Amino acid sequence: MKIALLGYGKMGKEIEKISIERGHTISLIKDKNDVIKSIDNTDVAINFSTPDSAIENIKLALNSSVPIICGTTGWLEDYDKILDFSKQTKTSFLYSSNYSLGVNLFFDLNKKLTKLISKHNDYKLKISETHHTEKLDKPSGTAITIAEDIINNSKYKNWSFKKNSISEIEMESIRETNVPGTHIVTYKSDIDSIELKHVAHNRKGFALGAVVAAEWIIDKKGVFTMSDVIKDPNLNF
């Protein structure tokens, strides 16, 4: 499989390494300031660029009829426009806020816990995420996905950085040196606390998931999420 890398930071380099380990070749590398008008001789593109480059890179792939896997967060206000653009170009698109297998299991566990605990009004909810200081968006896309899952399965209407809101999930974003990603969901009452926590030890899990998603999307048509990949019984993780 020939892969175009759109974004060549730490994640891009890790994706390159894993792609080669899995027998693929890198057909093109586009870094932030590179000007590329089309993508040729490529089976799939993987975008882990900065938020301000994401829309340009996604459209570059779709206009070139190259299916694209996107892991960049911080651009989701334009998500619906990209979905429409993907349909117009008849080219497949897959976005996930996190490609880690462990995080996607974490998503499922949290949805189940939310449904169970939503029947008990004594618990107050908080989401805390910690990432490296180079991460530009706050909160993380993963934290937003966690919040959206909770909102869809509970009384909460939104999330906020404010404390003590009855209808909003309290969100906390922390930036520290050399932290790949830590997400904690805490359900707290006066009596006890229940906590779900995922800690990424390095970037390998994110990169592996993105490459697996790229392998999976070949010959498929449509708009997908990582949930579609995880559910495939033939998945080669």
N, C-alpha and C positions, 0 to 999 in steps of 0.2 A: 504494500500500500504506500502511495506517495502522499506525504503530508506537508501542507504549508503551515508554517508557524507565524501567526500574526501577533507580534509581541514577543520580545526576546530578553525579558528580565529573568529573574531567578526561576520563576515557574516555567517560562519558555525553555530555558536550558535544561530543566529537569524533565520536561516533556520530550525534548530532543533525545536525551539519554535513554529514557524508557522506550521510546519509539524504536530506536536502533536496536536495543536489547530484544525487542519483540519482532525483529526482522523487517521493519519498515524503513523507508528512506525519507529524507527531508528534501522536498522539491524546491522550497522557497522559504526564506526567512525575511520577515518585514519588521524592522524595529521602528520606534516611534517617529523618527524624522525621515524615514524612507518614503519615496514617492513611487507607488506602483499602481498602474491603471487597470491591470487585469492579471488573473492567475491562470497559468496554462500548465498542462502536463501534471495535473494534481488530482488526487481522488477525494481528498477531504482537507478542510482547514480547521485549525484549532486556534482560537483567539483568547489569549490572556494578556491583553494590553492594558493601558491606563484607561480610566473611564472616559476621558475626553477623546480617545481614539477608537472606542468600541464601535460606535455607529458606523463610522467610515470603514472600518475593517470588515464588519458584518456585511455591509452593502457591497463591498469589493468582492467578497466570496460569492454572495448570492447573484450579483450581476455577471459573474464568471461561470455560473451554473455549477459551483462547487459547494457541496453540503458543508455546513459549518457547525462546530462545537464551540460554544462560548462560555467561558468561566469568569469573565470580567463582570464585576458588580459596579453599582453606582451610576447606571445609565437607565434604570428601569422605567423612568417616566416616559420613555419612548418605546417601551416593550410592545405595545399594541401596534404601533406603526411598523415595527420590524416584522411582526407576525403577518401583517397585511402584505408587506414587501416580499416576504418569503413565499406567500401564496401566489403573488403576481408573477414572480420569477420561476415558480414551480420547482423550487430548490429547497432541500430539507434544512431545517434549523433545529438545534437542540441547545437550550440554555439550562444551566443549573447554577445555583448560588454556591454549591459545594459538590465536588465529584468524589469525595471520600466515601468508600463503602460504609465505614463506621459511622459517619455523620448521617448517611441516609437511613441506617438502622436506628440511629438516635432520633431522627425525625419521626419514624414510625412509633417508637416507644413513647415519645412525648405526646403524640396525638392520642394514643391509647390512655395515657395517664390523665390527659386533659379531660377526656370524656368521662373518666371515672370520678375525677375530683370536682368536676363542674357541678355535681349534685350537692357539694358541701360548701357553704358560703363562708366558712371560717378562714379559708386559705387565701392569702394575698400572694400575687405572682410577681416574680422579677426575673428578667433575662439579663445576664452579664456576659459580655464578650471581650476578650483580650487578644490583640494582634500586635505584630511588629510595627514600629514607628513609621515604616515606609507605606503602610496601607493608608490610602487617601480618604476612603469613604467611611462614614460613621452613621449608623451602626453597620456592621458587616452584612453582606447579603444573606449569609447563613442565619444571622440573628433575626433578620426581617422574615425569612422563610419560617423560622420557628414561631415568631409572633403571629404570622398569618395563619399558620396551622392551629394555633391556640384560639385566635379570633373566630375561626370557622367552626370551632367545637366547644365554645364556651360563651359566657355572658359578656366578655370583653369586646369593646367596639374598636379599639385602636391601641397603639403603643405610644409611649412618650418618655422623654428624658426626665419628666417631672416625677416627683415622689407623691405618694398619698392620694393618687387619683383613683376614684372608685371604678370608673369604666375603662381605664387605660392600663395597659401592662407597663410596669416600670422597666425602662431600658437603661443599661449602663454600658458605656464603651470605654475601654482602657487601652492605651498604646504604650508598649514597653519594647525594649530592645530584644531582638532575636526570639520572638514568640510566633510560631507558625499559625496558631489559632486555638483558643480555648473558649468553649461555650458552656454556660451553666444556667440551668433553669431551676429556680427555687420556688417551691410552694410552702409558704410559711403561715402558721397560725400561732395563737398564744400558747398552744400545747406542744406543738412539735413542728418539724420542718421535713420536707421531702425534697431531695435534690437529684437532678440528672446532670451529668457532667461528661463532656467529651473533650479530650486533650489530644491535639495533633503533635506528635513528636518531631515531625519533619514534613517536607512538602511531597514526599514520595507518594503518599496515599492519594493526594489530590491529582497529581500528574498521571498516576496509573489509571485512575478512574476516567480522566479525560481521554486518554489513549484508547481505553476499552470502549468508551462511548463512540469514539471516532471509528473504531472497527465495526461497531454495532450498526451505525447509521448507513453504512454503505448499502446501496440497492434498496433503501427504504425511502418513502415519500411522505412528507408531512412535517408537522411541528411537534417536537417531542420534549420530554423532560428526563432527568436521570431516573425518575420512578419507572419509566417505560423500559429503560435499560436493565434496572435491577430485577424487574419482574420476569425477564426473559429466562426460561429454564435452560437455555443453551448458552448462557453467559459464560465467557471464558475470562474470569477475573484472576 
